[in-house]
Amino acid sequence: MDDPHSITQDKPQTGQRSTLLIVFLVVFIDLLGFGIVLPLLPYYGLYFLKPLFPGEANEPLRGPILGLLMSSFSAMQFLFAPMWGRISDRIGRRPILLLGLCGSVVFYTLFGIASEIGESGQLMAGLILLFVARLGAGIAGATISTAQAVIADITPSEGRSRGMAMIGAAFGIGFTFGPLLGFASLFVPLRGAPGFAAALFSLIALLLAIRLLPETHPASAEPRPRHWIDWRGLQAALRMPSVGILIFIFFLATFAFGGLESTLALINKLLLNPGGELHQELTLGAAKTTERKNFLVFAYVGFVLVLANMGYRRLVKGNLEVMFLRIGSIFMGLGLAGAVGILLIRNPEETSTGIFALGLLTMTLAVIGFACVTPSVQSLISRRTDPTRQGEILGVNQSGAALARILGPFVGLSLFDVSQSHIWPYVFGVCLIIVVFLMTLRVQQEEP
């Protein structure tokens, strides 16, 4: 049965394509900022926190502060994703997406200003503004669930997985260009260049959205309770037999991937700077070289994510989401297990070309796996949800993913130094993925 709110009922294909373009840009902008910041965070720890809290006595304090800076973005997504989705069910998708893009312009600009202030020597003021910028960007970026709801509004049930894969491709492109912007910024004498570039992209997307984005879900006249956080709605979503298990699967898969994602910069430093101590301060030339290579590795991850989602869109036909969900979990498990193997066999004094190539291969497997899991879960949830609650339920799923992105870095970074081999974040990730795979065996492809 077709969604009565679907734009395809009233608009020609051209209107649908322009809507998909804007949704693509909204997600791209969100991950552009995430891709810029993630490779930079270890270096902010060095350039901001070490001068502010010097000495070995303050070393235990620097780690939690850096962890808070890393998780603040996802914490706001956890709180605001269901709220934006619920509001969009009531007042429509367009105003929420426009509001999110406005916020991105403001807070990415503030991120650039904070970087400049820190560079000028006002470290505490810069650090405070960095926190404000990341919190605000998280609130603005929490509209991804609304973007997913737009896809659900305008695509028929059988094409839903391909629409969700398009969002995954936008994730990948944003995650590719974000590190590349960070890489390019190392060649210009402007520390805030990545933030200002992200703000410019946000402004362009906002202007295009104002011009091209139609409303795909008219305002609902049905009165609904207004709560800041609807805990009953969250409980109801988790108790839905065909939806709750999918939300939990996505939570665990994102948890595992978040641990890998957050420690990637540290693994890069180990492999790109063999023979050196992980936490030692490099010479200026060595630091610049390592930073540039680190950004390029992150860009490669994003590029693989793009290709994987494009392949998914071509391969998934009919009702094949559950099959791809299982294949994706297997690939993630292989990638994480491969990371354990590489860390156990590598020579700490040198990194051979073969070991580095194996590292890229294991990362490729994990990224491809996550690229299969994400659209499959989102498509299955959307197809098994009442059209009038698409925004709310997809918001709950996005909120769960945001919580996983808070816990993943916290657990991953906490386990990273437990042993000299640094294997425990990935051993833990393998255990999570085993649970994910076993849970996928309980998911049926048939519609409920």
C-alpha positions in Angstrom: 0.0 0.0 0.0 1.4 3.4 -1.0 2.2 6.1 1.5 -0.5 8.8 1.2 2.1 11.4 1.9 4.5 10.3 -0.8 5.7 13.0 -3.1 5.5 10.6 -6.0 1.7 10.9 -5.8 1.8 14.6 -6.7 5.2 15.3 -8.3 6.9 14.1 -11.5 10.1 12.2 -11.3 12.1 15.4 -11.6 10.7 16.6 -8.3 11.7 13.4 -6.6 15.2 13.6 -8.0 15.7 17.2 -6.7 14.4 16.0 -3.3 16.8 13.1 -3.2 19.6 15.6 -4.2 18.9 17.8 -1.2 18.7 14.9 1.2 22.0 13.7 -0.2 23.5 17.1 0.5 22.1 17.3 4.1 23.8 14.0 5.0 27.0 14.9 3.1 27.3 18.1 5.1 26.9 16.3 8.4 29.6 13.7 7.6 31.8 16.3 6.1 32.2 18.0 9.5 32.5 14.6 11.2 35.2 13.6 8.7 37.1 16.8 9.2 37.1 16.5 13.0 37.7 12.8 13.7 41.3 12.7 12.3 42.1 16.1 14.0 41.0 15.1 17.5 44.2 13.4 18.6 46.1 16.5 17.5 43.8 18.9 19.3 44.7 16.8 22.4 48.3 17.5 21.7 48.1 21.2 20.7 45.3 22.4 23.1 45.2 20.1 26.1 48.9 19.4 26.6 49.8 23.1 27.1 46.7 23.7 29.2 47.3 20.7 31.4 51.0 20.1 31.3 53.1 17.4 33.0 52.6 13.7 33.7 50.3 14.5 36.7 47.7 16.0 34.3 47.9 13.1 31.8 44.9 11.2 33.3 42.9 14.5 32.9 43.7 15.1 29.3 42.3 11.8 28.1 38.7 12.2 29.5 38.6 15.8 28.2 39.6 14.6 24.7 37.0 11.8 25.0 34.3 14.3 25.9 35.2 16.5 22.9 35.0 13.4 20.7 31.7 12.2 22.1 29.9 15.6 22.5 28.7 15.5 18.8 27.2 12.0 19.2 25.7 12.8 22.6 23.7 15.6 21.1 22.6 13.4 18.2 21.4 10.8 20.8 19.3 13.4 22.5 17.9 15.3 19.5 17.5 12.7 16.7 14.2 11.3 18.1 12.9 14.7 18.9 13.6 16.1 15.4 12.0 13.0 13.9 8.9 13.3 16.1 8.6 17.0 15.3 8.9 16.4 11.6 6.1 13.8 11.8 3.9 16.7 13.2 5.0 19.8 11.3 6.7 18.4 8.2 10.2 17.5 7.1 11.2 20.7 5.3 11.5 23.1 8.3 13.5 20.6 10.3 16.0 20.1 7.5 16.3 23.8 6.9 16.9 24.4 10.6 19.6 21.8 10.7 21.4 23.3 7.7 21.3 26.8 9.3 22.8 25.3 12.5 25.6 23.6 10.5 26.5 27.0 8.9 26.7 28.6 12.3 28.5 25.9 14.2 31.1 25.0 11.5 31.9 28.7 11.3 32.4 28.7 15.1 34.6 25.6 14.8 36.9 27.5 12.4 36.9 30.5 14.7 37.8 28.3 17.7 40.7 26.8 15.8 42.0 30.3 15.0 41.6 31.5 18.6 43.5 28.5 19.8 46.3 29.1 17.2 46.6 32.7 18.5 47.4 31.4 22.0 44.1 31.8 23.7 43.9 28.0 24.4 41.1 27.9 27.0 38.8 30.2 25.1 39.5 28.1 22.0 38.8 24.9 23.8 35.5 26.2 25.2 34.4 27.3 21.7 35.4 23.9 20.3 33.1 22.2 22.7 30.3 24.7 21.9 30.8 24.1 18.2 30.8 20.3 18.5 27.7 20.3 20.7 25.8 22.7 18.3 26.9 20.7 15.2 25.6 17.5 16.9 22.2 19.2 17.4 22.1 20.4 13.8 23.3 17.0 12.5 20.7 15.1 14.4 18.3 15.8 11.5 19.7 12.8 9.6 16.7 10.7 10.9 14.5 13.3 9.2 16.4 12.9 6.0 15.9 9.2 6.2 12.2 9.8 6.8 12.1 11.9 3.5 13.5 8.9 1.7 10.8 6.8 3.2 8.2 9.3 2.2 9.1 9.4 -1.5 10.2 5.9 -2.3 8.0 2.8 -2.7 8.5 -0.1 -0.4 10.4 -2.2 -2.9 12.9 0.6 -3.6 13.4 1.7 0.0 16.8 -0.1 0.5 18.3 1.6 -2.5 17.1 5.0 -1.2 18.7 4.3 2.2 21.9 3.2 0.4 22.1 6.6 -1.2 22.3 8.1 2.3 25.1 5.7 3.0 26.9 6.9 -0.1 26.5 10.5 1.1 28.0 9.4 4.4 31.0 8.0 2.5 31.5 11.1 0.3 31.3 13.4 3.3 33.8 11.1 5.1 36.1 11.3 2.1 36.1 15.0 1.5 36.2 15.9 5.2 39.7 14.3 5.7 40.8 15.7 2.3 39.8 19.2 3.5 41.8 18.6 6.7 44.7 17.4 4.5 44.6 20.5 2.3 44.5 22.7 5.4 48.0 21.6 6.3 49.3 23.4 3.3 47.7 26.8 4.1 48.5 29.1 7.0 44.9 29.1 8.3 44.1 26.7 11.1 40.4 27.3 10.8 40.2 26.5 7.1 38.5 23.1 7.4 35.7 24.6 9.6 35.2 27.6 7.3 35.1 25.3 4.2 32.5 23.1 5.9 30.4 26.2 6.8 30.5 27.3 3.1 29.3 23.9 1.9 26.5 24.1 4.5 25.5 27.5 3.2 25.4 26.2 -0.4 23.2 23.2 0.7 20.9 25.6 2.7 20.4 27.8 -0.3 19.7 24.8 -2.6 17.3 23.4 0.0 15.4 26.7 0.3 15.0 26.7 -3.5 14.5 23.0 -4.3 13.3 21.0 -1.3 9.5 20.4 -1.2 7.5 19.2 1.7 7.1 15.4 1.6 5.1 15.0 4.8 2.3 17.6 5.3 1.7 18.9 8.8 -0.4 16.5 10.9 -3.6 17.8 12.4 -3.6 14.9 14.9 -2.8 16.2 18.4 0.2 14.4 19.9 1.8 14.6 23.4 4.7 17.0 23.5 7.7 15.9 25.5 11.4 16.8 25.3 12.3 13.2 25.3 9.5 10.7 24.7 10.7 7.7 26.8 7.4 5.9 26.2 7.9 6.2 22.4 11.4 4.8 22.8 10.1 1.9 24.8 7.3 1.3 22.3 9.8 1.2 19.4 12.1 -1.3 21.1 9.1 -3.5 22.0 7.9 -3.8 18.4 8.9 -7.4 17.6 10.0 -6.8 14.0 11.7 -3.4 14.7 13.2 -3.6 18.2 15.6 -6.4 17.2 16.8 -4.3 14.2 17.4 -1.3 16.3 19.5 -3.4 18.7 21.4 -5.0 15.8 22.3 -1.5 14.5 23.3 -0.3 17.9 25.8 -3.2 18.4 27.2 -3.0 14.9 27.7 0.8 15.3 29.2 0.2 18.7 31.8 -2.2 17.2 32.5 0.1 14.3 32.8 3.2 16.5 35.6 1.5 18.5 37.5 0.9 15.3 36.8 4.4 13.9 37.9 6.2 17.1 41.2 4.3 17.4 42.1 4.5 13.7 44.2 7.6 14.1 46.2 5.9 16.8 46.7 2.8 14.7 47.8 5.0 11.8 50.4 6.7 14.1 51.7 3.2 15.1 52.0 2.1 11.5 53.2 5.4 10.0 55.7 6.1 12.8 57.3 2.7 13.6 59.8 2.7 16.3 58.4 5.7 18.1 56.3 5.9 21.2 52.6 6.2 20.6 52.1 9.2 22.8 55.4 11.0 22.2 55.5 14.4 20.6 57.0 14.2 17.1 59.3 16.8 15.4 57.4 19.3 13.3 58.4 17.7 10.0 57.5 14.2 11.2 54.2 15.4 12.7 53.2 17.1 9.4 54.1 14.0 7.4 52.2 11.7 9.8 49.2 14.0 9.8 49.0 14.2 6.1 49.1 10.4 5.7 46.6 10.0 8.5 44.1 12.3 6.7 44.6 10.3 3.4 43.9 7.0 5.2 40.6 8.5 6.6 39.8 9.7 3.0 40.4 6.2 1.7 37.9 4.8 4.3 35.3 7.3 3.1 36.0 6.4 -0.6 35.6 2.7 0.2 32.3 3.5 1.9 31.1 5.4 -1.2 32.0 2.4 -3.5 30.4 -0.1 -1.1 27.1 1.8 -1.0 27.1 2.3 -4.8 27.6 -1.5 -5.1 24.9 -2.2 -2.6 22.4 0.0 -4.6 23.2 -2.0 -7.7 23.1 -5.5 -6.1 20.2 -5.3 -3.7 17.1 -6.2 -5.8 13.8 -7.5 -4.4 13.7 -8.4 -0.7 17.3 -9.1 -0.1 18.0 -6.9 2.9 18.3 -9.7 5.5 20.8 -11.5 3.3 23.0 -8.4 3.0 22.6 -7.8 6.8 24.1 -11.2 7.4 26.9 -10.8 4.8 27.7 -7.4 6.2 28.1 -8.7 9.8 30.4 -11.4 8.5 32.6 -8.9 6.7 32.8 -6.7 9.8 33.8 -9.6 11.9 36.6 -10.5 9.4 37.8 -7.0 9.3 38.0 -6.6 13.1 39.6 -10.1 13.4 42.1 -9.1 10.8 43.1 -6.0 12.8 43.8 -8.3 15.8 46.0 -10.4 13.6 48.0 -7.5 12.2 48.7 -6.0 15.6 49.9 -9.4 16.9 52.3 -10.0 14.0 53.6 -6.5 13.2 57.2 -5.5 14.0 57.0 -2.5 16.3 60.3 -1.2 14.9 59.3 -1.0 11.3 56.2 -1.2 9.1 56.5 -3.2 5.9 54.5 -2.5 2.8 52.8 -5.8 3.2 51.6 -5.1 6.8 50.3 -1.7 5.7 48.5 -3.2 2.8 47.0 -5.9 5.0 45.9 -3.1 7.3 44.1 -1.3 4.5 42.5 -4.7 3.4 41.1 -5.4 6.9 39.7 -1.8 7.1 38.2 -2.3 3.7 36.4 -5.5 4.8 35.0 -3.8 7.9 33.8 -0.7 6.0 32.1 -2.8 3.3 30.4 -4.8 6.0 29.2 -1.7 7.8 28.0 -0.3 4.4 25.8 -3.4 4.0 24.5 -3.4 7.5 23.4 0.2 7.6 21.0 0.6 4.7 19.6 -2.9 5.2 18.6 -2.1 8.8 17.2 1.3 7.9 15.2 -0.1 5.0 13.8 -3.0 7.1 12.8 -0.6 9.9 11.2 1.9 7.5 9.2 -0.8 5.7 7.9 -2.3 9.0 6.9 1.1 10.5 3.6 3.0 10.3 4.1 5.8 7.7 2.8 8.3 10.2 5.6 7.4 12.6 8.5 7.1 10.2 10.4 10.1 11.5 10.0 9.1 15.2 11.0 5.4 14.7 14.0 6.2 12.4 14.9 8.9 15.0 15.0 6.3 17.7 17.2 4.1 15.5 19.5 7.1 14.8 19.6 7.9 18.5 20.6 4.4 19.3 23.4 4.7 16.7 24.5 8.0 18.3 24.6 6.3 21.7 26.8 3.6 20.2 29.1 6.3 18.8 29.5 7.7 22.3 30.2 4.3 23.9 32.3 2.9 21.0 35.1 5.6 21.3 34.9 5.5 25.1 35.4 1.7 25.3 37.8 1.5 22.4 40.1 4.2 23.7 39.9 2.8 27.2 40.9 -0.7 26.0 43.6 0.5 23.5 46.4 0.8 26.1 45.4 -2.2 28.2 48.1 -4.3 26.5 51.2 -3.4 24.5 49.7 -5.1 21.4 46.6 -2.8 21.5 44.4 -5.6 20.4 41.6 -5.5 23.0 39.3 -2.9 21.3 39.1 -5.2 18.3 38.7 -8.4 20.2 35.8 -6.7 22.0 34.4 -5.6 18.5 34.6 -9.2 17.2 32.6 -10.4 20.2 29.9 -7.8 19.5 29.8 -8.8 15.8 29.3 -12.4 16.8 26.3 -11.4 18.8 25.0 -9.3 15.8 25.3 -12.2 13.4 23.5 -14.5 15.8 20.7 -11.9 16.1 20.4 -11.6 12.3 19.5 -15.3 12.1 16.3 -14.4 14.0 15.3 -11.7 11.5 13.0 -12.8 8.7 12.8 -11.1 5.3 9.0 -11.4 5.1 6.9 -8.4 5.9 5.2 -8.7 9.4 
